[in-house]
Amino acid sequence: MYFLVALGMTLISLCLLLFVKTKKNLHFGILTIIFGAATLMWLIDCIASAIEGEGFISFELPLDIWISIWTVVGGIFFYFIILLIFFIQEKRNAKTTNQVENK
């Protein structure tokens, strides 16, 4: 189930990347990479489970719901940290550019 949730978040972030091109400062490409990497990780986990003889996709409700929630929250948290870093870097570059122009 967490593989399907990560895949869904990857598709949502890809749609945001493709259809909201005017907001370049939101860096939706990074969000797509984050959830794409999570999807790849869960795909490898599903393949390993299938090789061991278990089901390809697990639907153990209490555990899989928590793993799905933590995958989404962790990806969004990581995305906001990267956005914060880009915002601070952009402010710092604007400040140094203004100081150079004033001299």
Backbone as JSON, one array per atom type, in Angstrom:
{
  "sequence": "MYFLVALGMTLISLCLLLFVKTKKNLHFGILTIIFGAATLMWLIDCIASAIEGEGFISFELPLDIWISIWTVVGGIFFYFIILLIFFIQEKRNAKTTNQVENK",
  "N": [[0.82, -1.19, 0.0], [1.97, 1.23, 0.75], [3.74, 1.59, -1.32], [1.98, 2.19, -3.43], [0.92, 4.59, -2.47], [3.2, 6.23, -2.43], [3.75, 6.19, -5.17], [1.44, 7.48, -6.11], [1.82, 10.03, -4.93], [4.09, 10.76, -6.32], [3.06, 10.98, -8.91], [1.22, 13.07, -8.51], [2.97, 15.18, -7.78], [4.42, 15.29, -10.15], [2.44, 16.14, -11.93], [2.0, 18.68, -10.83], [4.48, 19.79, -11.4], [4.41, 19.81, -14.21], [2.13, 21.34, -14.89], [2.12, 23.7, -13.44], [4.0, 25.7, -14.25], [4.64, 28.35, -14.04], [5.4, 29.02, -11.5], [8.3, 28.99, -10.69], [9.9, 29.27, -8.47], [8.99, 27.48, -6.6], [10.01, 24.98, -7.03], [9.06, 22.36, -7.97], [10.14, 20.23, -9.27], [12.05, 19.15, -7.58], [10.42, 18.11, -5.58], [9.17, 16.12, -7.07], [11.36, 14.46, -7.59], [11.99, 13.66, -4.98], [9.69, 12.14, -4.17], [9.7, 10.34, -6.26], [12.06, 8.94, -5.77], [11.36, 7.76, -3.35], [9.31, 6.11, -4.27], [10.77, 4.39, -5.92], [12.35, 3.17, -3.95], [10.37, 1.83, -2.42], [9.42, 0.16, -4.42], [11.59, -1.54, -4.87], [11.6, -2.74, -2.38], [9.14, -4.09, -2.52], [9.67, -5.89, -4.6], [11.71, -7.39, -3.4], [10.21, -8.54, -1.33], [8.47, -10.12, -2.83], [10.27, -11.92, -3.94], [11.04, -13.28, -1.66], [8.83, -14.76, -1.22], [6.56, -13.64, -0.19], [3.66, -11.5, -0.5], [3.47, -9.21, -3.3], [2.49, -6.59, -2.96], [1.66, -5.21, 0.1], [-1.08, -5.22, 2.35], [-1.51, -4.74, 5.1], [-3.38, -3.34, 7.38], [-3.11, -1.51, 9.85], [-0.31, -1.11, 10.09], [0.65, -0.51, 7.46], [-0.75, 1.83, 6.86], [0.4, 3.66, 8.63], [3.06, 3.62, 7.74], [2.67, 4.67, 5.18], [1.7, 7.23, 5.8], [3.94, 8.32, 7.13], [5.75, 8.26, 5.03], [4.68, 10.15, 3.23], [4.57, 12.48, 4.88], [7.28, 12.68, 5.62], [8.49, 13.08, 3.1], [7.32, 15.54, 2.29], [8.18, 17.17, 4.4], [10.99, 17.08, 4.02], [11.06, 18.31, 1.52], [10.16, 20.9, 2.18], [12.26, 21.73, 3.8], [14.34, 21.85, 1.93], [13.26, 23.85, 0.28], [13.36, 25.98, 2.09], [16.12, 26.26, 2.38], [16.8, 27.04, -0.25], [15.37, 29.47, -0.31], [16.68, 31.0, 1.67], [19.21, 31.1, 0.52], [18.62, 32.5, -1.82], [17.79, 34.96, -0.77], [20.2, 35.74, 0.41], [21.84, 35.99, -1.84], [20.49, 38.06, -3.18], [20.88, 40.1, -1.35], [23.68, 40.44, -1.36], [23.96, 41.22, -4.0], [22.61, 43.66, -4.02], [24.3, 45.1, -2.29], [26.63, 45.26, -3.8], [25.73, 46.75, -5.99], [25.15, 49.17, -4.74], [27.62, 50.2, -4.09]],
  "CA": [[0.0, 0.0, 0.0], [2.84, 2.41, 0.8], [4.26, 1.77, -2.68], [0.95, 2.88, -4.21], [0.82, 5.97, -1.97], [4.37, 6.94, -2.94], [3.54, 6.36, -6.61], [0.43, 8.53, -6.25], [2.44, 11.32, -4.63], [4.98, 11.06, -7.44], [2.23, 11.44, -10.03], [0.69, 14.39, -8.15], [4.05, 16.17, -7.89], [4.74, 15.43, -11.57], [1.4, 17.01, -12.51], [2.3, 20.04, -10.39], [5.65, 20.24, -12.17], [4.07, 20.04, -15.61], [1.04, 22.28, -15.11], [2.32, 24.95, -12.71], [5.34, 26.1, -14.68], [4.89, 29.76, -13.77], [5.93, 29.16, -10.14], [9.61, 28.35, -10.71], [10.53, 29.32, -7.16], [8.49, 26.4, -5.75], [10.88, 23.84, -7.28], [8.29, 21.12, -7.96], [11.01, 19.16, -9.76], [12.66, 18.52, -6.41], [9.37, 17.31, -4.96], [9.0, 14.93, -7.91], [12.51, 13.6, -7.36], [11.87, 13.08, -3.64], [8.7, 11.07, -4.16], [10.14, 9.32, -7.21], [13.04, 8.11, -5.07], [10.61, 6.94, -2.39], [8.62, 5.08, -5.04], [11.78, 3.41, -6.31], [12.72, 2.44, -2.76], [9.3, 0.89, -2.08], [9.36, -0.84, -5.48], [12.64, -2.52, -4.57], [11.11, -3.5, -1.22], [8.08, -4.99, -3.0], [10.32, -6.96, -5.36], [12.37, -8.26, -2.42], [9.15, -9.3, -0.65], [7.98, -11.13, -3.77], [11.32, -12.94, -4.06], [11.02, -14.08, -0.44], [7.62, -15.57, -1.21], [5.44, -12.88, 0.35], [2.94, -10.77, -1.53], [4.18, -8.06, -3.89], [1.99, -5.4, -2.27], [1.11, -5.56, 1.4], [-2.24, -4.44, 2.79], [-1.7, -4.86, 6.54], [-3.95, -2.02, 7.57], [-2.56, -0.5, 10.76], [1.1, -0.83, 9.83], [0.82, 0.13, 6.15], [-1.26, 3.2, 6.91], [1.41, 4.49, 9.3], [4.21, 3.75, 6.83], [2.25, 5.59, 4.12], [1.64, 8.59, 6.37], [5.31, 8.78, 7.36], [6.38, 8.49, 3.73], [4.18, 11.43, 2.71], [5.0, 13.56, 5.77], [8.73, 12.82, 5.49], [8.81, 13.69, 1.8], [6.93, 16.95, 2.31], [9.09, 17.84, 5.34], [12.27, 17.22, 3.33], [10.84, 19.3, 0.47], [10.11, 22.24, 2.77], [13.62, 22.08, 4.24], [15.08, 22.27, 0.73], [12.73, 25.16, -0.1], [13.9, 26.96, 3.04], [17.53, 26.48, 2.01], [16.8, 27.85, -1.47], [14.89, 30.81, 0.02], [17.76, 31.69, 2.38], [20.27, 31.35, -0.46], [18.14, 33.56, -2.72], [17.86, 36.22, 0.0], [21.61, 36.1, 0.58], [22.33, 36.45, -3.14], [19.89, 39.37, -3.44], [21.51, 41.07, -0.44], [25.02, 40.74, -1.85], [23.82, 41.95, -5.25], [22.27, 45.04, -3.66], [25.47, 45.74, -1.72], [27.56, 45.52, -4.9], [25.16, 47.83, -6.8], [25.19, 50.42, -3.98], [28.99, 50.69, -3.98]],
  "C": [[0.87, 1.26, 0.0], [3.51, 2.65, -0.54], [3.25, 2.54, -3.53], [0.78, 4.32, -3.77], [2.0, 6.8, -2.49], [4.26, 7.18, -4.45], [2.5, 7.45, -6.88], [1.0, 9.91, -5.97], [3.42, 11.72, -5.73], [4.19, 11.6, -8.62], [1.63, 12.82, -9.75], [1.77, 15.45, -8.29], [4.49, 16.35, -9.34], [3.71, 16.31, -12.27], [1.61, 18.46, -12.09], [3.48, 20.61, -11.17], [5.27, 20.61, -13.6], [3.07, 21.17, -15.81], [1.18, 23.6, -14.35], [3.73, 25.44, -13.0], [5.66, 27.56, -14.35], [5.5, 29.98, -12.39], [7.28, 28.43, -10.05], [10.26, 28.32, -9.33], [10.0, 28.25, -6.2], [9.24, 25.1, -5.96], [10.12, 22.5, -7.19], [9.08, 19.94, -8.52], [11.68, 18.41, -8.61], [11.65, 17.64, -5.7], [9.13, 16.02, -5.75], [10.15, 13.96, -7.71], [12.42, 12.92, -6.0], [10.89, 11.92, -3.64], [9.01, 9.98, -5.18], [11.16, 8.38, -6.58], [12.36, 7.22, -4.04], [9.87, 5.82, -3.11], [9.59, 3.99, -5.47], [12.19, 2.56, -5.11], [11.65, 1.41, -2.4], [9.11, -0.16, -3.16], [10.39, -1.93, -5.25], [12.23, -3.37, -3.37], [10.02, -4.5, -1.64], [8.67, -6.16, -3.78], [11.03, -7.93, -4.42], [11.36, -9.11, -1.66], [8.62, -10.41, -1.55], [8.99, -12.25, -3.95], [11.32, -13.86, -2.84], [9.75, -14.92, -0.31], [6.41, -14.88, -0.59], [4.7, -12.22, -0.8], [3.73, -9.58, -2.05], [3.79, -6.77, -3.19], [1.3, -5.86, -0.99], [-0.07, -4.65, 1.73], [-2.55, -4.71, 4.26], [-2.12, -3.48, 7.05], [-3.28, -1.14, 8.62], [-1.12, -0.13, 10.42], [1.29, -0.07, 8.51], [0.29, 1.55, 6.11], [-0.23, 4.11, 7.55], [2.64, 4.67, 8.42], [3.88, 4.73, 5.7], [2.23, 7.02, 4.61], [3.05, 9.13, 6.57], [6.06, 9.01, 6.06], [5.97, 9.85, 3.17], [4.69, 12.59, 3.56], [6.5, 13.78, 5.66], [9.14, 13.46, 4.19], [8.48, 15.17, 1.76], [7.82, 17.75, 3.26], [10.45, 18.09, 4.69], [12.18, 18.27, 2.24], [10.84, 20.72, 1.05], [11.47, 22.67, 3.32], [14.45, 22.54, 3.04], [14.58, 23.63, 0.24], [13.26, 26.26, 0.8], [15.35, 27.27, 2.72], [17.62, 27.34, 0.76], [16.36, 29.29, -1.19], [15.98, 31.61, 0.72], [18.89, 32.03, 1.41], [19.87, 32.47, -1.42], [18.19, 34.91, -2.03], [19.3, 36.69, 0.13], [22.2, 36.62, -0.73], [21.76, 37.82, -3.5], [20.55, 40.45, -2.59], [22.91, 41.43, -0.94], [24.97, 41.49, -3.17], [23.48, 43.4, -4.99], [23.47, 45.77, -3.07], [26.48, 46.09, -2.81], [27.05, 46.68, -5.74], [25.23, 49.17, -6.07], [26.59, 51.0, -3.88], [29.41, 51.39, -5.2]]
}
